[in-house]
Amino acid sequence: MNSYDILVLDEAKVFIKAMPKSAQKKLVKAMDYVRMGSIKKDYFKKLTGTDDIWEFRIADSDKWYRILAFFVKAKDGSVTVIVASHGFEKEGSKTPQQQIERAERIKKDFQLANK
């Protein structure tokens, strides 16, 4: 089983700090599972129709929190790190397109800055 490093960008850190402590604990647990290579859609899911954007999925007190993320891959295709870009409180059944586009922009900028 693969293990992964997770880099949490500043924008995601600010959002996470504003989440209720109970939701933060659930997120830490989800990130720990993913770090250990356990990727299950209950807590980390690939968003279809995106440029390989994933979401950490946290439900807490009738609220749904999402932290969008992407994989950074080496030239051989192996994953070097998972980058958590930003977060938001989800209000509907679908992830808002503007949030996906934001994550894709952050991914593109990150890749350009880290060539």
C-alpha positions in Angstrom: 0.0 0.0 0.0 1.3 3.4 -0.9 1.7 6.2 1.6 1.4 9.9 0.7 2.6 13.2 2.1 -0.1 15.9 2.3 0.7 19.6 1.8 -1.9 21.9 3.1 -1.8 25.3 1.4 -2.3 28.5 3.4 -5.8 29.1 2.1 -6.9 25.6 3.2 -5.2 26.1 6.6 -7.3 29.2 7.2 -10.5 27.4 6.3 -9.6 24.4 8.5 -8.9 26.6 11.5 -12.3 28.2 11.1 -14.1 24.8 11.1 -15.6 23.5 14.4 -13.1 21.4 16.4 -15.2 18.3 15.9 -15.0 18.7 12.1 -11.3 19.4 12.3 -10.8 16.1 14.2 -12.7 14.2 11.5 -10.6 15.9 8.8 -7.3 14.9 10.6 -8.6 11.3 10.7 -9.4 11.3 7.0 -6.1 12.8 6.1 -4.3 10.2 8.3 -6.1 7.4 6.4 -5.1 8.9 3.1 -1.5 9.4 4.3 -1.4 5.7 5.0 -2.7 4.9 1.5 -6.2 4.1 2.4 -8.3 6.0 -0.2 -12.1 5.5 0.2 -14.8 7.6 -1.3 -16.4 8.0 2.2 -13.7 10.5 3.0 -11.6 11.2 -0.1 -13.2 11.1 -3.5 -12.2 12.0 -7.1 -14.5 14.6 -8.6 -15.7 13.5 -12.1 -15.3 15.8 -15.0 -12.3 17.6 -13.4 -8.6 17.9 -14.0 -7.9 15.2 -11.4 -9.4 17.2 -8.5 -10.2 15.3 -5.3 -12.1 16.2 -2.2 -11.8 15.4 1.5 -15.3 14.8 2.6 -16.3 15.7 6.2 -19.8 15.6 7.6 -20.4 17.2 11.0 -23.5 18.4 12.8 -25.7 18.5 9.7 -23.0 20.4 7.8 -20.7 19.2 5.0 -17.2 20.5 4.7 -15.0 19.9 1.7 -11.2 20.4 1.2 -10.3 20.2 -2.4 -7.0 18.6 -3.3 -4.9 17.3 -6.2 -2.0 14.9 -6.7 1.5 16.1 -7.7 3.2 13.4 -9.8 6.7 12.8 -10.8 7.7 12.3 -14.5 7.3 8.6 -14.0 3.7 9.1 -12.9 4.3 8.2 -9.2 2.6 10.5 -6.7 5.0 12.8 -4.8 2.5 14.6 -2.7 -1.2 15.4 -2.3 -1.9 19.2 -2.1 -4.9 20.4 -0.2 -5.8 23.7 -2.0 -8.8 25.2 -0.2 -12.0 24.4 1.6 -15.7 25.4 1.7 -18.9 24.5 3.4 -21.0 22.4 0.9 -24.6 23.4 0.6 -26.1 21.2 -2.1 -25.6 17.8 -3.5 -23.0 18.8 -6.1 -19.7 20.5 -5.6 -20.0 24.0 -7.0 -18.3 24.5 -10.4 -16.7 27.7 -9.2 -14.9 25.7 -6.4 -13.7 23.1 -8.9 -12.4 25.8 -11.2 -10.7 27.5 -8.3 -8.9 24.2 -7.4 -7.9 23.7 -11.0 -6.4 27.2 -11.1 -4.5 26.6 -7.9 -3.3 23.3 -9.3 -2.1 24.9 -12.5 -0.3 27.8 -10.6 1.3 25.3 -8.2 2.6 23.2 -11.1 4.0 26.2 -12.8 5.7 27.5 -9.7 7.2 24.0 -8.9 8.6 22.9 -12.3 
